[in-house]
Amino acid sequence: MNQGFDELGYAVFAPPFAPTVIENIRHEADDIRDKLIEQMAAGKTPDPRVTWWRLDDGAAYLLKIKPVVNLAPAAAALAHGFWARATLGELLDNTPYLMEDKFMYKQRLMSDVDWVDLPLLGEEVRKHTDAAYFQARGFERVITVAVCLDDCTAESGALKVWPGTHRRSVAMSHTSRQGPVVADEDAPDEDGVVLTAPVGSVLVWDSALVHASGPNLSGRPRRLLVLGYTASRVGW
């Protein structure tokens, strides 16, 4: 597994968890979303854990909430469980340390959020890498794990990756709303691979890998539990 992952920068695992585990985490994701939105609306104050914006048609759009494992026992158990320790320990060749956790939603919100002034953006997540962001925080190498809480299809905005780009430098250009993005010359559209996967599957990629995702056009949720791991010499 290490050789293929080191070369490509990503791997897709068939569902390694019981369906009840995934269902419990789905419920946690929805409960956290609903409670935070309700609390924000009641206090007319945004919560820094919530990343959201407004679409061109005026609808509020929820991208992610982080951190979450302190609010989600089932997600925390998975994040610190045997599968994660064993798999990430092998890929990192060291004890894995959980340094980031979030729920990704890619979801239009039906509730009225006229009380908040949200930026105007689209649904597409443009080509980028997370390595520079993590390195600025002192993490030399990070491996990202995404547990599919729903079917990840091309229509629902599945992850798209550019194999091997984690092994070379790529040009970045600054944007005002989406941070640094990767130039098309360094990641041509035709070289990308869309990682479609059924619910319960696990996507794993090196944070230096160029990746992106399209809009969720399915009309259904496309939730992910996303976990970032780095190497640590301190045991869990």
PAPA-786260 format. One record per residue: residue number from 0; x, y, z of N, C-alpha, C in turn; residue in one letter. Coordinates in Angstrom, 2 decimals. Layout:
NUM|X|Y|Z|X|Y|Z|X|Y|Z|A
...
END
This chain:
0|0.82|-1.22|0.00|0.00|0.00|0.00|0.85|1.26|0.00|M
1|1.95|1.25|0.77|2.78|2.45|0.88|3.33|2.88|-0.46|N
2|3.79|1.90|-1.28|4.42|2.25|-2.55|3.42|2.94|-3.47|Q
3|2.22|2.39|-3.59|1.21|3.01|-4.44|0.78|4.37|-3.92|G
4|0.62|4.48|-2.61|0.23|5.76|-2.03|1.33|6.79|-2.22|F
5|2.58|6.41|-2.00|3.68|7.35|-2.16|3.79|7.85|-3.60|D
6|3.45|6.99|-4.55|3.55|7.37|-5.96|2.37|8.22|-6.40|E
7|1.17|7.81|-6.06|-0.03|8.50|-6.53|-0.44|9.65|-5.62|L
8|-0.23|9.47|-4.31|-0.62|10.50|-3.35|-2.02|10.32|-2.80|G
9|-2.69|9.21|-3.15|-4.04|8.98|-2.64|-4.36|7.49|-2.66|Y
10|-5.40|7.11|-1.93|-5.90|5.74|-1.94|-7.39|5.78|-1.60|A
11|-8.13|4.78|-2.09|-9.55|4.64|-1.80|-9.76|3.27|-1.17|V
12|-10.35|3.25|0.04|-10.58|2.02|0.77|-12.06|1.65|0.73|F
13|-12.34|0.38|0.46|-13.71|-0.11|0.56|-14.17|0.06|2.01|A
14|-15.49|0.18|2.22|-16.00|0.47|3.57|-15.42|-0.44|4.65|P
15|-14.63|0.11|5.58|-14.04|-0.73|6.64|-14.84|-0.72|7.94|P
16|-15.91|0.06|8.00|-16.66|0.22|9.25|-18.07|-0.36|9.10|F
17|-18.63|-0.76|10.24|-20.00|-1.27|10.23|-20.97|-0.16|9.82|A
18|-22.03|-0.51|9.08|-23.00|0.51|8.67|-23.57|1.30|9.83|P
19|-23.71|0.68|10.99|-24.25|1.40|12.15|-23.31|2.51|12.60|T
20|-22.01|2.32|12.45|-21.03|3.35|12.80|-21.23|4.58|11.91|V
21|-21.37|4.34|10.62|-21.57|5.45|9.67|-22.89|6.15|9.95|I
22|-23.94|5.38|10.23|-25.24|5.98|10.50|-25.19|6.84|11.75|E
23|-24.50|6.38|12.79|-24.38|7.18|14.01|-23.65|8.50|13.75|N
24|-22.61|8.45|12.92|-21.86|9.67|12.62|-22.68|10.60|11.75|I
25|-23.48|10.05|10.85|-24.39|10.89|10.06|-25.34|11.67|10.96|R
26|-25.89|10.98|11.95|-26.80|11.65|12.90|-26.06|12.75|13.66|H
27|-24.83|12.47|14.06|-24.04|13.49|14.77|-23.80|14.71|13.89|E
28|-23.47|14.47|12.63|-23.23|15.58|11.70|-24.47|16.45|11.56|A
29|-25.62|15.83|11.43|-26.86|16.59|11.28|-27.23|17.32|12.57|D
30|-27.04|16.67|13.71|-27.37|17.30|15.00|-26.50|18.52|15.25|D
31|-25.21|18.39|14.98|-24.29|19.51|15.18|-24.65|20.67|14.27|I
32|-24.94|20.36|13.00|-25.35|21.39|12.04|-26.60|22.12|12.53|R
33|-27.62|21.36|12.88|-28.90|21.97|13.26|-28.77|22.81|14.53|D
34|-28.05|22.30|15.51|-27.91|23.02|16.78|-27.11|24.31|16.60|K
35|-26.04|24.26|15.82|-25.24|25.46|15.62|-26.01|26.52|14.84|L
36|-26.74|26.12|13.83|-27.52|27.08|13.05|-28.60|27.71|13.94|I
37|-29.24|26.89|14.76|-30.26|27.40|15.66|-29.66|28.37|16.68|E
38|-28.51|28.02|17.23|-27.85|28.90|18.21|-27.40|30.21|17.57|Q
39|-26.86|30.12|16.36|-26.42|31.34|15.69|-27.60|32.26|15.38|M
40|-28.69|31.68|14.91|-29.87|32.48|14.59|-30.46|33.12|15.84|A
41|-30.48|32.37|16.95|-31.05|32.90|18.19|-30.23|34.07|18.71|A
42|-28.92|33.98|18.60|-28.05|35.05|19.10|-27.65|36.07|18.06|G
43|-28.07|35.83|16.79|-27.70|36.72|15.68|-26.18|36.93|15.63|K
44|-25.45|35.83|15.90|-23.99|35.89|15.94|-23.41|34.67|15.26|T
45|-22.56|34.83|14.22|-21.94|33.69|13.57|-21.02|32.93|14.52|P
46|-20.89|31.64|14.31|-19.98|30.80|15.09|-18.73|30.57|14.26|D
47|-17.53|30.77|14.84|-16.30|30.62|14.06|-16.05|29.21|13.56|P
48|-16.76|28.23|14.11|-16.59|26.86|13.64|-17.26|26.63|12.29|R
49|-18.14|27.52|11.89|-18.96|27.32|10.69|-18.38|28.10|9.52|V
50|-18.12|27.40|8.41|-17.71|28.06|7.16|-18.88|27.99|6.20|T
51|-19.44|29.16|5.87|-20.61|29.22|5.01|-20.59|30.51|4.23|W
52|-21.41|30.57|3.20|-21.51|31.77|2.38|-22.85|31.78|1.67|W
53|-23.06|32.76|0.81|-24.30|32.87|0.06|-24.03|32.61|-1.42|R
54|-24.94|31.88|-2.07|-24.83|31.59|-3.49|-25.47|32.71|-4.31|L
55|-25.27|32.67|-5.62|-25.80|33.72|-6.50|-27.31|33.86|-6.40|D
56|-28.00|32.74|-6.14|-29.47|32.80|-6.06|-29.97|33.23|-4.69|D
57|-29.05|33.57|-3.79|-29.43|34.06|-2.47|-29.46|33.01|-1.38|G
58|-29.37|31.72|-1.75|-29.42|30.66|-0.75|-28.13|30.63|0.07|A
59|-28.27|30.34|1.37|-27.11|30.13|2.22|-26.55|28.74|1.95|A
60|-25.22|28.63|1.98|-24.55|27.39|1.61|-23.54|27.03|2.70|Y
61|-23.68|25.85|3.26|-22.80|25.38|4.33|-21.72|24.48|3.74|L
62|-20.46|24.88|3.90|-19.35|24.05|3.43|-18.89|23.10|4.52|L
63|-18.55|23.63|5.72|-17.97|22.76|6.74|-18.17|23.34|8.14|K
64|-18.00|22.47|9.12|-17.96|22.84|10.53|-16.74|22.16|11.14|I
65|-15.91|22.92|11.83|-14.75|22.34|12.52|-14.36|23.21|13.70|K
66|-13.83|22.57|14.77|-13.68|21.14|15.00|-14.99|20.51|15.43|P
67|-15.04|19.16|15.39|-16.30|18.50|15.69|-16.17|17.28|16.61|V
68|-15.00|16.63|16.68|-14.94|15.37|17.42|-15.22|15.56|18.91|V
69|-15.01|16.77|19.43|-15.34|17.01|20.84|-16.85|17.05|21.06|N
70|-17.61|17.17|19.97|-19.07|17.20|20.05|-19.71|15.91|19.53|L
71|-18.90|15.01|18.98|-19.42|13.84|18.28|-18.70|12.57|18.75|A
72|-19.24|11.87|19.74|-18.55|10.69|20.29|-18.28|9.58|19.27|P
73|-19.22|9.32|18.38|-19.01|8.26|17.39|-17.89|8.64|16.42|A
74|-17.86|9.90|16.01|-16.78|10.37|15.13|-15.44|10.31|15.85|A
75|-15.42|10.67|17.13|-14.19|10.64|17.91|-13.67|9.21|18.04|A
76|-14.59|8.27|18.27|-14.18|6.87|18.41|-13.56|6.35|17.12|A
77|-14.14|6.72|15.98|-13.57|6.32|14.70|-12.21|6.97|14.48|L
78|-12.11|8.26|14.78|-10.87|9.00|14.54|-9.70|8.44|15.34|A
79|-9.98|7.92|16.53|-8.92|7.40|17.40|-8.92|5.88|17.46|H
80|-9.69|5.24|16.59|-9.84|3.80|16.64|-8.72|3.04|15.96|G
81|-8.86|1.71|15.99|-7.78|0.84|15.50|-7.51|1.06|14.01|F
82|-8.58|1.15|13.19|-8.36|1.28|11.75|-7.52|2.51|11.44|W
83|-7.86|3.64|12.05|-7.11|4.87|11.81|-5.68|4.74|12.30|A
84|-5.49|4.21|13.49|-4.14|4.09|14.03|-3.27|3.20|13.15|R
85|-3.84|2.05|12.75|-3.06|1.10|11.96|-2.77|1.62|10.55|A
86|-3.80|2.11|9.88|-3.64|2.55|8.49|-2.75|3.78|8.39|T
87|-3.03|4.79|9.23|-2.23|6.01|9.16|-0.84|5.79|9.73|L
88|-0.71|4.90|10.70|0.62|4.58|11.21|1.50|3.98|10.12|G
89|0.89|3.13|9.27|1.66|2.53|8.17|2.04|3.58|7.13|E
90|1.10|4.45|6.77|1.38|5.45|5.74|2.38|6.50|6.21|L
91|2.29|6.87|7.49|3.20|7.88|8.04|4.50|7.28|8.56|L
92|4.51|5.94|8.70|5.67|5.24|9.28|5.99|5.81|10.65|D
93|4.95|6.10|11.41|5.12|6.68|12.73|3.76|6.64|13.43|N
94|3.74|7.01|14.69|2.47|7.10|15.41|1.65|8.26|14.86|T
95|0.41|8.02|14.42|-0.40|9.12|13.87|-1.02|9.97|14.98|P
96|-1.04|11.25|14.73|-1.60|12.22|15.69|-2.70|12.99|14.99|Y
97|-3.90|12.99|15.54|-5.02|13.72|14.94|-4.86|15.20|15.22|L
98|-4.69|16.00|14.17|-4.46|17.43|14.35|-5.57|18.29|13.77|M
99|-6.52|17.70|13.05|-7.63|18.48|12.50|-8.82|17.56|12.27|E
100|-10.02|18.08|12.50|-11.23|17.29|12.26|-12.37|18.22|11.88|D
101|-13.22|17.75|10.97|-14.34|18.58|10.51|-15.38|17.72|9.82|K
102|-16.59|18.24|9.77|-17.64|17.69|8.92|-17.75|18.59|7.69|F
103|-17.70|18.00|6.50|-17.95|18.71|5.25|-19.38|18.40|4.83|M
104|-20.11|19.44|4.40|-21.53|19.27|4.09|-21.86|19.50|2.61|Y
105|-21.32|20.57|2.02|-21.70|20.92|0.64|-23.22|20.96|0.51|K
106|-23.84|21.79|1.32|-25.30|21.72|1.44|-25.93|23.11|1.46|Q
107|-26.97|23.28|0.65|-27.79|24.49|0.74|-28.62|24.43|2.02|R
108|-28.77|25.55|2.68|-29.55|25.62|3.90|-30.93|26.18|3.59|L
109|-31.95|25.53|4.12|-33.31|25.96|3.86|-33.76|27.04|4.84|M
110|-33.07|27.16|5.99|-33.49|28.12|7.00|-33.14|29.56|6.59|S
111|-33.88|30.50|7.12|-33.70|31.92|6.83|-32.47|32.44|7.58|D
112|-31.49|32.96|6.86|-30.28|33.49|7.50|-30.06|34.95|7.07|V
113|-31.15|35.68|6.91|-31.05|37.07|6.49|-30.39|37.95|7.56|D
114|-30.24|37.42|8.76|-29.64|38.20|9.84|-28.14|38.35|9.71|W
115|-27.50|37.56|8.84|-26.05|37.59|8.73|-25.63|38.02|7.33|V
116|-24.56|38.82|7.25|-24.02|39.28|5.97|-22.96|38.29|5.52|D
117|-23.34|37.40|4.61|-22.43|36.36|4.15|-21.77|36.76|2.84|L
118|-20.50|36.32|2.62|-19.86|36.59|1.33|-20.56|35.83|0.21|P
119|-20.41|36.30|-1.01|-21.03|35.67|-2.17|-19.98|34.82|-2.88|L
120|-20.25|33.52|-2.95|-19.34|32.57|-3.59|-20.14|31.50|-4.32|L
121|-19.42|30.69|-5.10|-20.05|29.56|-5.76|-19.84|28.28|-4.98|G
122|-20.30|27.16|-5.52|-20.18|25.87|-4.83|-18.87|25.16|-5.15|E
123|-18.23|25.49|-6.24|-17.02|24.79|-6.63|-15.87|25.10|-5.68|E
124|-15.12|24.06|-5.30|-13.87|24.23|-4.57|-12.75|24.09|-5.58|V
125|-12.00|25.16|-5.81|-11.01|25.17|-6.89|-9.76|24.36|-6.53|R
126|-8.94|24.11|-7.53|-7.73|23.31|-7.35|-6.81|23.96|-6.32|K
127|-6.37|23.15|-5.36|-5.50|23.68|-4.31|-4.78|22.52|-3.63|H
128|-3.84|22.85|-2.78|-3.25|21.89|-1.85|-3.36|22.49|-0.45|T
129|-3.28|21.63|0.56|-3.36|22.08|1.95|-2.00|22.14|2.62|D
130|-0.96|21.72|1.91|0.35|21.56|2.53|0.90|22.88|3.09|A
131|0.80|23.97|2.31|1.36|25.24|2.77|0.64|25.72|4.04|A
132|-0.68|25.52|4.08|-1.47|25.90|5.25|-1.02|25.13|6.48|Y
133|-0.82|23.82|6.31|-0.40|23.00|7.44|1.03|23.32|7.86|F
134|1.91|23.53|6.88|3.30|23.85|7.21|3.41|25.15|7.98|Q
135|2.56|26.11|7.65|2.57|27.39|8.37|2.17|27.19|9.83|A
136|1.46|26.11|10.11|1.05|25.79|11.48|2.03|24.84|12.16|R
137|3.12|24.51|11.48|4.17|23.70|12.09|4.08|22.22|11.80|G
138|3.20|21.80|10.87|3.07|20.39|10.55|3.74|20.12|9.20|F
139|4.82|19.34|9.22|5.61|19.12|8.02|4.87|18.27|7.00|E
140|4.23|17.19|7.45|3.47|16.31|6.54|2.15|15.94|7.19|R
141|1.09|16.04|6.43|-0.24|15.69|6.91|-0.91|14.77|5.89|V
142|-1.55|13.74|6.39|-2.37|12.87|5.55|-3.83|13.09|5.93|I
143|-4.65|13.31|4.93|-6.07|13.60|5.15|-6.90|12.35|4.89|T
144|-7.86|12.11|5.77|-8.78|10.98|5.66|-10.19|11.54|5.55|V
145|-10.94|11.07|4.57|-12.34|11.49|4.42|-13.23|10.26|4.42|A
146|-14.07|10.15|5.43|-15.02|9.05|5.53|-16.33|9.48|4.86|V
147|-16.75|8.74|3.85|-17.94|9.10|3.09|-19.20|8.76|3.89|C
148|-19.92|9.78|4.32|-21.16|9.56|5.06|-22.36|9.46|4.12|L
149|-22.13|9.75|2.86|-23.13|9.58|1.80|-22.41|9.03|0.58|D
150|-23.16|8.57|-0.41|-22.54|8.20|-1.68|-21.86|9.43|-2.27|D
151|-20.61|9.28|-2.64|-19.87|10.37|-3.27|-19.85|10.12|-4.78|C
152|-20.67|10.85|-5.50|-20.80|10.70|-6.95|-20.28|11.96|-7.64|T
153|-20.06|11.86|-8.93|-19.63|13.03|-9.69|-20.69|14.12|-9.59|A
154|-21.96|13.74|-9.60|-23.06|14.71|-9.53|-23.09|15.42|-8.18|E
155|-22.69|14.74|-7.11|-22.75|15.34|-5.78|-21.48|16.10|-5.41|S
156|-20.54|16.22|-6.35|-19.33|16.99|-6.08|-18.24|16.17|-5.43|G
157|-18.00|14.96|-5.93|-16.97|14.09|-5.37|-15.59|14.73|-5.50|A
158|-14.69|14.29|-4.65|-13.32|14.79|-4.67|-12.64|14.45|-6.00|L
159|-11.89|15.41|-6.52|-11.08|15.20|-7.72|-9.62|15.44|-7.36|K
160|-8.74|14.53|-7.75|-7.33|14.63|-7.40|-6.47|14.57|-8.65|V
161|-5.25|15.08|-8.51|-4.27|15.05|-9.61|-3.10|14.18|-9.15|W
162|-3.09|12.91|-9.60|-2.10|11.95|-9.10|-0.66|12.43|-9.30|P
163|0.14|12.21|-8.27|1.56|12.51|-8.33|1.94|13.95|-8.09|G
164|0.96|14.86|-8.01|1.31|16.28|-7.85|1.89|16.59|-6.48|T
165|1.72|15.67|-5.52|2.31|15.89|-4.19|3.82|15.74|-4.19|H
166|4.37|15.22|-5.29|5.81|14.96|-5.35|6.58|16.06|-6.08|R
167|5.89|17.12|-6.46|6.56|18.23|-7.14|5.94|19.55|-6.70|R
168|6.66|20.62|-6.95|6.14|21.95|-6.61|5.12|22.37|-7.68|S
169|4.11|23.08|-7.26|3.09|23.57|-8.18|2.93|25.08|-7.97|V
170|2.62|25.78|-9.05|2.44|27.23|-8.97|1.10|27.54|-8.33|A
171|1.10|28.56|-7.48|-0.13|28.96|-6.80|-0.40|30.44|-7.10|M
172|-1.66|30.79|-7.19|-2.04|32.19|-7.36|-3.05|32.55|-6.29|S
173|-2.97|33.76|-5.77|-3.83|34.17|-4.67|-5.21|34.59|-5.19|H
174|-6.24|34.23|-4.43|-7.59|34.71|-4.72|-8.11|35.40|-3.46|T
175|-9.04|36.31|-3.65|-9.52|37.10|-2.52|-10.42|36.31|-1.58|S
176|-11.11|35.30|-2.11|-12.09|34.59|-1.30|-11.76|33.12|-1.06|R
177|-10.95|32.49|-1.91|-10.69|31.05|-1.78|-9.24|30.72|-1.49|Q
178|-8.45|31.72|-1.11|-7.06|31.46|-0.78|-6.24|31.11|-2.01|G
179|-5.04|30.55|-1.82|-4.19|30.19|-2.97|-4.78|29.03|-3.76|P
180|-4.81|29.16|-5.08|-5.29|28.08|-5.94|-4.18|27.70|-6.91|V
181|-4.26|26.48|-7.40|-3.22|25.95|-8.29|-3.54|26.33|-9.73|V
182|-2.51|26.76|-10.44|-2.68|27.15|-11.84|-3.05|25.94|-12.69|A
183|-3.88|26.16|-13.71|-4.32|25.07|-14.58|-3.14|24.40|-15.29|D
184|-2.09|25.16|-15.58|-0.94|24.58|-16.28|-0.26|23.49|-15.44|E
185|-0.33|23.63|-14.13|0.30|22.64|-13.25|-0.63|21.48|-12.90|D
186|-1.91|21.62|-13.22|-2.88|20.55|-12.95|-3.96|20.61|-14.02|A
187|-3.65|20.18|-15.25|-4.64|20.23|-16.33|-5.89|19.43|-15.98|P
188|-7.04|19.94|-16.39|-8.30|19.27|-16.06|-8.31|17.81|-16.49|D
189|-7.74|17.53|-17.67|-7.81|16.17|-18.19|-6.96|15.17|-17.40|E
190|-6.06|15.67|-16.55|-5.22|14.78|-15.74|-5.85|14.42|-14.40|D
191|-6.96|15.05|-14.06|-7.59|14.81|-12.77|-8.38|13.51|-12.74|G
192|-8.51|12.94|-11.55|-9.26|11.70|-11.34|-10.34|11.97|-10.31|V
193|-11.60|11.70|-10.66|-12.72|11.89|-9.73|-12.86|10.63|-8.89|V
194|-12.82|10.80|-7.57|-12.87|9.67|-6.65|-14.32|9.41|-6.22|L
195|-15.08|8.77|-7.09|-16.44|8.37|-6.72|-16.36|7.15|-5.81|T
196|-17.24|7.12|-4.81|-17.17|6.04|-3.83|-18.51|5.92|-3.12|A
197|-18.92|4.69|-2.76|-20.18|4.52|-2.03|-20.04|4.92|-0.57|P
198|-21.18|5.13|0.07|-21.21|5.49|1.48|-20.40|4.48|2.29|V
199|-19.65|4.99|3.27|-18.82|4.15|4.12|-17.40|4.00|3.64|G
200|-17.13|4.32|2.38|-15.77|4.25|1.85|-14.90|5.31|2.52|S
201|-13.59|5.12|2.42|-12.65|6.06|3.01|-11.65|6.51|1.94|V
202|-11.54|7.82|1.77|-10.58|8.41|0.85|-9.41|8.94|1.67|L
203|-8.20|8.68|1.21|-7.00|9.11|1.93|-6.07|9.79|0.93|V
204|-5.55|10.97|1.29|-4.63|11.63|0.38|-3.59|12.46|1.14|W
205|-2.44|12.62|0.50|-1.37|13.46|1.03|-1.82|14.92|0.91|D
206|-1.61|15.71|1.95|-2.10|17.09|1.92|-1.43|17.93|0.84|S
207|-0.29|17.48|0.32|0.38|18.21|-0.75|-0.21|17.88|-2.13|A
208|-1.12|16.93|-2.20|-1.73|16.55|-3.47|-2.71|17.63|-3.92|L
209|-2.67|18.00|-5.19|-3.64|18.94|-5.74|-5.00|18.26|-5.78|V
210|-6.02|18.94|-5.26|-7.37|18.39|-5.26|-8.39|19.51|-5.39|H
211|-9.60|19.14|-5.71|-10.69|20.09|-5.93|-12.00|19.32|-5.84|A
212|-13.10|20.03|-5.97|-14.40|19.36|-6.06|-15.40|20.29|-6.73|S
213|-16.34|19.69|-7.44|-17.36|20.47|-8.12|-18.56|20.71|-7.23|G
214|-19.58|21.39|-7.75|-20.78|21.66|-6.97|-21.59|20.39|-6.73|P
215|-22.37|20.42|-5.66|-23.28|19.32|-5.38|-24.60|19.57|-6.10|N
216|-24.80|18.88|-7.22|-25.99|19.06|-8.04|-27.01|17.94|-7.83|L
217|-26.78|17.09|-6.85|-27.62|15.91|-6.68|-28.93|16.20|-5.97|S
218|-28.99|17.31|-5.23|-30.17|17.58|-4.43|-30.21|16.77|-3.15|G
219|-29.13|16.02|-2.88|-29.02|15.21|-1.67|-27.77|15.62|-0.90|R
220|-27.70|15.28|0.38|-26.49|15.60|1.15|-25.26|14.90|0.60|P
221|-24.10|15.51|0.79|-22.83|14.85|0.47|-21.88|15.15|1.63|R
222|-22.12|14.42|2.73|-21.40|14.69|3.96|-20.14|13.83|4.05|R
223|-19.10|14.42|4.60|-17.85|13.72|4.87|-17.41|14.02|6.29|L
224|-16.82|13.02|6.95|-16.03|13.26|8.15|-14.59|13.33|7.69|L
225|-13.96|14.49|7.83|-12.60|14.70|7.34|-11.65|14.85|8.53|V
226|-10.59|14.05|8.51|-9.63|13.99|9.61|-8.22|14.19|9.07|L
227|-7.44|15.03|9.73|-6.06|15.25|9.33|-5.10|14.66|10.34|G
228|-4.14|13.86|9.88|-3.18|13.20|10.78|-1.75|13.59|10.41|Y
229|-0.95|13.74|11.43|0.47|13.98|11.24|1.25|12.99|12.10|T
230|2.56|12.90|11.87|3.38|11.97|12.63|3.72|12.53|13.99|A
231|3.66|11.68|15.00|4.01|12.09|16.35|4.74|10.94|17.03|S
232|5.74|11.26|17.81|6.46|10.22|18.57|5.81|9.96|19.91|R
233|4.77|10.71|20.20|4.05|10.53|21.46|2.86|9.63|21.20|V
234|2.70|8.58|21.98|1.59|7.65|21.80|0.26|8.28|22.16|G
235|-0.82|7.68|21.67|-2.15|8.20|21.97|-2.55|7.81|23.38|W
END
